[in-house]
Amino acid sequence: MPMEPRTNQPEVWKKGQQVVANYNFPGSSKEDLPFKKGDLITIINNTKDVNWYKGKNESGQEGMVPATYLQKRKEVQLHAMPWFHGKIKREDSEELLRPREDGLFLVRESVNYPGDFTLSVCHKQKVEHYRIIYKHNKMTIDEESYFENLAQLVEHYTKDADGLCTRLLQPLQKKGSSFSAVSVQDFESGGWVISQKDLQVYELIGKGEFGDVYKGTYRNQGVAIKELKDKERAGQAFLKEASVMTSMRHPNLVQLIGVVIGDTIQLVTEFMGKGNLVEYLRSRGRSVITKKDQIDFTDDICSAMQYLESKDLVHRDLAARNILVNDNNTAKVSDFGLAKYGDYSAEGGKFPIKWTAPEALRDNKFTNKSDMWSFGILLWEVYSFGRVPYPRIPLSDVVMHVERGYRMEAPDGCPQEIYNIMMQAWEIDPKQRPTFKQVLEKLNNLRATTV
């Protein structure tokens, strides 16, 4: 029998739900399904005993699993943390805070205790420092009150000093901060951290601005491993992408398997054997790719985008290069590095001009309707077999031509129904563009009649 069961009441899970093992379970009978800490288990059905479920592991083996050794994977949320200053020295924090009014504070990474944090707060012309200890997957200052993350801890002490020299009254905002962050501890408490020793890394298959992508295996399953290059510069951007992926589950979105936290950060996702869609289209061309393939790809992508639309998530970087194809020819949307929730304005940043809607380029305003514009460009890529959009027009002139009413012609052989969708997606007024739900209905009908 396992040695470290949870003693709290087990959660109730539904058929098909994915849960993660908190402890090793060797099994005590032939009906049991043994597992190790970190294994993913899919619930097949419940039993008369609320403490036991029938489950299936990633190899397809089935058996009985004890609920108290498993937990549902939790979504990792972004937290508004304007007071978080990252890795700065004690002297620097004192310089920033002093001499200021009582209750002005900031939080920084601990220099002396890696993995912990320090709360620095101004009081009576001095700066007091409190070590925030990470213990039992939670955070504490006094080992009496425990919190899931930094945001919860700070919120608590803004309401009550609770042993501190003063209540936290005003955050010292970090200059240039995006004012949102995600903590490594949230990935751990959410069940997303996997062990480096279970991961085998093979050849390099891609390079990006913040990370390189490798082919590998995780417990005999083929995976892609995105490894962060510069933890200091881009660690938060990397973790924000992973946090978005924890909230999504759809057959046409590339799935996050887990995150490795160590000397570097690694995002482990399902492996897509045929690579990105634009290279797939260019390397095979008309002689291999059929009309059925094209409608299948576009329907798959639209299905994923309709799901994102339903969750009010804006991708911002939809293009054939960010669509991956697996060995079964299923297309999946990937690369959520720029994804954001809601109707919002971006704070600067570089965007791919040929794929970005005019209002997004002009006003930095991104919505699901700007994603629809990008989807129209992606459709053109699919039906032109991977050509670069706006051929023969210099990049610097594209925006001017588009705002004056220019639209690309239909690619050779493109069905009229598909070109109609492109033109609707490229309406200059975002309100006139269709929703992904409306387009998906049309594509489903075309898919059903395309052979």
C-alpha positions in Angstrom: 0.0 0.0 0.0 1.1 3.6 -0.5 2.7 5.4 2.4 1.4 9.0 2.0 -2.3 9.1 1.3 -4.3 12.3 1.5 -6.7 12.3 4.4 -9.2 14.9 3.2 -12.5 14.0 1.4 -11.8 12.9 -2.2 -13.1 15.0 -5.0 -15.8 13.8 -7.3 -14.7 13.3 -10.9 -16.4 12.7 -14.2 -15.8 10.2 -16.9 -13.0 11.3 -19.2 -11.5 13.7 -16.6 -7.7 13.7 -16.4 -6.1 13.6 -12.9 -2.5 13.5 -11.7 -1.0 11.2 -9.1 0.2 12.9 -5.9 1.8 9.7 -4.5 3.1 6.3 -5.6 0.6 3.5 -5.7 2.0 0.0 -6.2 -1.4 -1.7 -6.1 -2.5 -4.4 -3.7 -4.5 -6.6 -6.0 -4.6 -7.6 -9.6 -7.6 -5.3 -10.2 -5.6 -2.3 -9.2 -3.8 0.0 -11.6 -0.3 0.8 -10.2 1.0 4.3 -10.8 3.8 6.7 -9.7 3.8 10.2 -8.5 3.3 12.5 -11.5 1.4 9.9 -13.6 -1.6 11.1 -15.5 -4.7 9.0 -15.1 -7.9 9.3 -17.1 -11.1 8.5 -15.3 -13.2 5.8 -17.0 -16.0 5.6 -14.5 -16.8 5.8 -10.8 -17.7 2.9 -8.4 -20.0 2.3 -5.5 -17.1 3.3 -3.2 -16.4 7.0 -3.5 -12.8 6.4 -2.6 -12.2 4.3 -5.8 -12.5 4.9 -9.5 -11.7 2.9 -12.6 -8.9 4.6 -14.5 -6.6 4.4 -17.5 -3.0 5.4 -17.7 -1.2 6.9 -20.7 -0.2 3.5 -21.9 -3.8 2.4 -22.1 -3.7 0.0 -19.1 -6.9 0.0 -17.0 -7.6 -0.7 -13.3 -8.9 0.5 -10.0 -7.3 3.7 -8.6 -7.7 5.3 -5.1 -9.1 8.8 -5.2 -7.2 10.0 -2.2 -3.9 9.6 -4.1 -4.9 11.7 -7.0 -5.9 15.3 -7.7 -7.5 17.2 -10.5 -5.1 19.4 -12.4 -5.9 23.0 -11.6 -5.7 25.9 -14.0 -2.8 28.1 -13.3 -4.0 31.7 -13.1 -2.2 34.9 -13.8 -2.1 37.2 -10.8 -1.8 41.0 -10.9 1.5 41.5 -9.0 2.6 45.1 -9.6 4.6 44.9 -6.3 6.8 42.0 -7.5 10.3 43.1 -8.4 12.0 39.8 -9.2 15.6 39.2 -8.2 16.8 42.4 -6.6 19.2 42.7 -3.7 18.3 43.7 -0.2 20.2 47.0 -0.5 18.4 47.8 -3.7 15.0 47.2 -2.1 15.9 49.5 0.8 17.0 52.2 -1.7 13.7 51.9 -3.5 11.5 52.0 -0.3 13.4 54.5 1.9 12.6 57.1 3.1 8.9 56.7 2.3 5.5 56.4 4.1 4.6 53.5 6.3 3.1 50.5 4.6 4.9 50.9 1.2 6.1 47.5 0.2 7.5 45.2 -2.5 8.1 41.5 -2.9 11.4 40.1 -4.3 13.0 36.8 -4.9 15.2 35.7 -1.9 18.9 36.0 -2.7 20.0 33.9 0.3 17.3 31.3 0.0 16.7 30.3 -3.6 13.1 29.4 -4.2 11.8 31.6 -1.4 10.8 35.2 -1.5 11.2 38.3 0.7 8.6 40.9 1.7 10.2 44.3 2.2 8.0 46.9 3.9 8.6 50.5 5.0 7.9 51.3 8.7 9.0 54.3 10.8 11.7 55.3 8.3 13.2 51.8 8.2 12.7 48.9 5.9 11.8 45.6 7.5 12.3 42.3 5.6 10.3 39.1 6.1 11.3 35.8 4.6 8.4 34.1 2.7 9.0 30.4 3.1 7.8 27.9 0.5 6.7 24.8 2.4 4.3 21.9 1.7 3.4 23.5 -1.7 2.2 26.6 0.1 3.7 30.0 1.3 4.0 31.3 4.8 5.8 34.0 6.8 5.1 32.8 10.3 4.3 29.1 9.7 0.8 29.7 11.1 -1.0 31.3 8.1 -0.5 29.5 4.8 -1.3 30.7 1.3 -1.5 29.1 -2.2 0.5 31.9 -3.9 2.1 35.3 -3.4 -1.0 37.2 -4.5 -3.1 35.5 -1.7 -0.4 36.3 0.9 -0.1 39.9 -0.1 -3.9 40.3 -0.1 -4.1 38.9 3.4 -1.5 41.3 4.9 -3.2 44.3 3.2 -6.2 43.6 5.3 -4.5 42.7 8.6 -0.9 43.2 9.8 -1.2 39.8 11.6 2.2 40.0 13.2 4.0 42.3 10.7 5.3 45.7 11.7 2.4 47.3 9.7 -0.4 46.4 7.4 0.6 46.5 3.7 -0.8 49.8 2.5 0.7 50.7 -0.9 2.6 48.6 -3.4 5.7 50.0 -4.9 5.1 49.3 -8.6 8.0 47.9 -10.6 8.8 50.2 -13.5 8.1 48.6 -16.9 6.2 45.7 -15.3 3.4 44.1 -17.1 1.6 43.9 -13.7 0.7 40.3 -14.0 2.7 37.2 -13.2 2.5 33.6 -12.5 4.4 31.7 -9.8 6.3 28.4 -10.1 4.5 27.3 -7.0 1.1 27.5 -8.7 2.3 24.9 -11.3 3.4 22.6 -8.4 0.2 23.0 -6.4 -1.9 22.6 -9.6 -0.3 19.2 -10.5 1.6 20.4 -13.6 5.2 19.9 -12.5 6.9 16.8 -13.9 10.2 15.3 -13.0 13.3 15.9 -15.2 14.4 12.2 -14.7 11.3 11.0 -16.6 12.2 13.1 -19.6 14.6 12.1 -22.4 15.7 14.9 -24.7 16.8 14.1 -28.3 17.4 16.2 -31.3 16.8 19.9 -31.8 13.7 20.5 -34.0 13.1 24.2 -33.8 14.3 27.6 -32.5 12.4 30.5 -31.1 13.0 33.9 -29.6 12.9 32.7 -26.0 13.4 28.9 -26.3 14.6 26.0 -28.4 12.3 23.0 -29.1 13.6 19.4 -28.9 12.0 16.1 -29.7 12.0 13.7 -26.7 10.0 11.2 -24.7 8.2 11.4 -21.4 7.6 8.0 -19.9 7.8 6.4 -23.3 5.4 8.9 -24.8 6.7 11.1 -27.7 6.8 14.8 -26.7 8.1 18.2 -27.8 10.2 20.0 -25.2 10.4 23.8 -25.3 13.4 24.8 -23.3 13.8 28.4 -22.0 17.1 30.1 -23.1 17.2 33.0 -20.7 15.5 32.5 -17.4 16.2 36.0 -16.2 14.9 37.8 -19.3 11.9 35.6 -20.3 11.0 33.3 -17.5 7.7 35.0 -16.8 6.8 35.1 -20.5 7.5 31.4 -20.7 5.4 30.6 -17.7 2.5 32.8 -18.8 2.3 30.8 -22.0 2.2 27.6 -20.0 -0.4 29.1 -17.7 -2.7 29.8 -20.7 -2.2 26.2 -21.8 -3.3 24.8 -18.4 -6.8 26.2 -18.9 -7.4 24.7 -22.3 -8.4 21.2 -23.4 -9.6 20.6 -27.0 -8.6 18.0 -29.6 -7.4 20.7 -32.0 -5.2 22.6 -29.5 -1.7 21.3 -28.7 -1.9 19.9 -25.2 0.5 20.8 -22.4 1.7 17.6 -20.6 3.7 19.3 -17.9 6.4 21.8 -16.8 9.9 20.9 -15.6 11.2 23.4 -13.1 15.0 23.4 -12.5 18.1 25.2 -13.6 16.0 26.0 -16.7 12.3 25.8 -17.4 10.9 23.3 -19.9 7.4 23.2 -21.4 6.5 19.6 -22.4 3.7 19.2 -24.9 2.4 16.4 -27.1 4.6 15.7 -30.2 3.3 16.6 -33.6 5.1 14.4 -36.0 4.5 16.3 -39.3 5.7 19.7 -38.0 4.2 23.1 -38.7 1.5 23.6 -41.4 3.3 26.1 -43.6 6.3 23.8 -44.1 4.0 20.8 -44.6 2.1 22.6 -47.3 5.2 23.8 -49.1 7.0 20.5 -49.0 4.1 18.4 -50.3 2.2 20.8 -52.6 -0.6 20.1 -55.0 0.7 16.6 -55.9 0.1 15.3 -52.4 -2.3 17.5 -50.6 -5.9 17.0 -51.6 -9.0 19.2 -51.4 -10.1 16.9 -48.5 -6.8 17.6 -46.7 -7.3 21.4 -47.1 -10.9 21.4 -45.7 -9.9 19.1 -42.9 -7.1 21.4 -41.8 -9.2 24.5 -42.0 -12.1 22.9 -40.1 -9.7 21.6 -37.4 -8.2 25.1 -36.9 -11.6 26.8 -36.9 -12.9 24.3 -34.3 -10.0 25.2 -32.0 -10.5 28.9 -32.6 -14.3 28.6 -31.8 -13.3 27.0 -28.5 -10.9 29.9 -27.7 -13.6 32.4 -28.8 -16.0 30.7 -26.3 -13.5 31.2 -23.5 -12.9 34.8 -24.5 -9.2 34.1 -25.3 -7.5 36.0 -28.1 -4.6 34.2 -29.8 -3.0 37.3 -31.5 -0.6 35.2 -33.6 -2.7 32.9 -35.7 -0.8 31.8 -38.9 0.1 28.6 -40.6 3.5 28.6 -39.0 1.8 28.3 -35.6 -0.4 25.3 -36.6 1.1 21.9 -36.1 0.1 18.6 -37.8 0.3 15.2 -36.1 0.9 11.8 -37.7 -2.8 11.3 -38.2 -3.0 14.6 -40.3 -4.9 16.4 -37.5 -4.1 20.1 -37.4 -3.7 21.8 -33.9 -3.3 25.4 -32.9 -0.1 26.1 -30.9 2.1 28.9 -29.7 0.2 30.8 -27.0 3.0 33.1 -26.2 1.0 36.2 -27.2 -2.4 34.9 -26.1 -4.5 37.0 -23.8 -8.0 36.9 -22.2 -10.6 39.4 -23.2 -10.9 42.5 -25.3 -7.8 44.5 -24.5 -5.1 46.7 -25.8 -1.5 45.5 -26.2 1.4 47.3 -24.6 3.8 47.7 -27.5 5.3 44.6 -29.0 6.0 43.4 -32.5 3.3 41.8 -34.5 3.3 40.0 -37.9 2.0 42.7 -40.2 0.7 40.5 -43.0 -1.5 38.5 -40.5 -2.6 41.2 -38.1 -5.9 43.1 -38.5 -5.7 46.8 -39.4 -7.3 48.0 -36.1 -4.8 45.9 -34.1 -1.9 47.4 -36.0 -3.3 50.9 -35.8 -4.7 51.0 -32.2 -3.2 47.9 -30.6 -6.7 46.6 -30.1 -7.0 42.8 -30.2 -10.2 40.8 -30.0 -11.6 37.5 -31.4 -12.5 39.6 -34.5 -8.9 40.4 -35.1 -8.2 36.7 -34.8 -10.8 36.2 -37.5 -8.9 38.5 -39.8 -5.8 36.4 -39.2 -7.8 33.2 -39.9 -8.7 34.7 -43.3 -5.0 35.1 -44.1 -4.4 31.5 -42.8 -7.1 30.2 -45.2 -5.3 31.9 -48.0 -2.0 30.2 -46.9 -3.7 26.8 -46.9 -5.3 27.2 -50.4 -2.1 28.6 -51.9 -0.1 25.7 -50.5 2.0 27.8 -48.1 2.7 30.9 -50.2 3.6 34.1 -48.3 0.6 36.4 -48.2 0.5 39.6 -50.3 3.0 38.4 -52.9 4.8 41.2 -54.9 3.7 43.9 -52.4 6.5 45.2 -50.2 6.0 44.7 -46.5 6.1 48.4 -45.8 3.2 49.0 -48.3 0.9 46.2 -47.1 -1.0 48.3 -44.5 -1.6 51.2 -46.9 -2.9 48.9 -49.6 -5.2 47.1 -47.1 -6.7 50.3 -45.6 -7.4 51.6 -49.2 -9.5 48.5 -49.8 -7.0 46.0 -51.5 -7.7 42.3 -50.8 -5.8 39.3 -52.2 -7.3 37.4 -55.0 -8.4 33.8 -54.5 -5.6 31.2 -54.9 -5.8 29.0 -57.9 -8.2 26.2 -57.4 -9.7 27.7 -54.2 -13.4 26.9 -53.8 -15.7 30.0 -54.0 -17.2 29.2 -50.7 -13.8 29.4 -49.0 -12.9 32.6 -50.7 -16.2 34.1 -49.6 -15.2 33.3 -46.0 -11.8 35.0 -46.6 -13.5 38.2 -47.8 -15.9 38.2 -44.9 -12.9 37.8 -42.5 -11.2 40.8 -44.1 -14.1 43.3 -43.6 -12.5 46.5 -42.4 -15.1 47.0 -39.7 -14.5 44.2 -37.1 -18.2 44.1 -36.3 -18.9 43.0 -39.9 -16.7 39.9 -39.6 -18.3 36.6 -38.8 -17.7 34.7 -35.5 -15.7 31.5 -35.5 -18.9 29.7 -34.6 -20.6 30.9 -37.8 -17.6 30.0 -40.0 -17.3 26.6 -38.4 -20.9 25.7 -39.3 -20.1 26.5 -43.0 -16.8 24.6 -42.9 -18.5 21.6 -41.3 -21.0 21.5 -44.2 -18.2 21.8 -46.7 -16.2 19.1 -45.0 -19.1 16.7 -45.1 -19.4 17.1 -48.9 -15.7 17.2 -49.9 -14.2 13.9 -51.0 
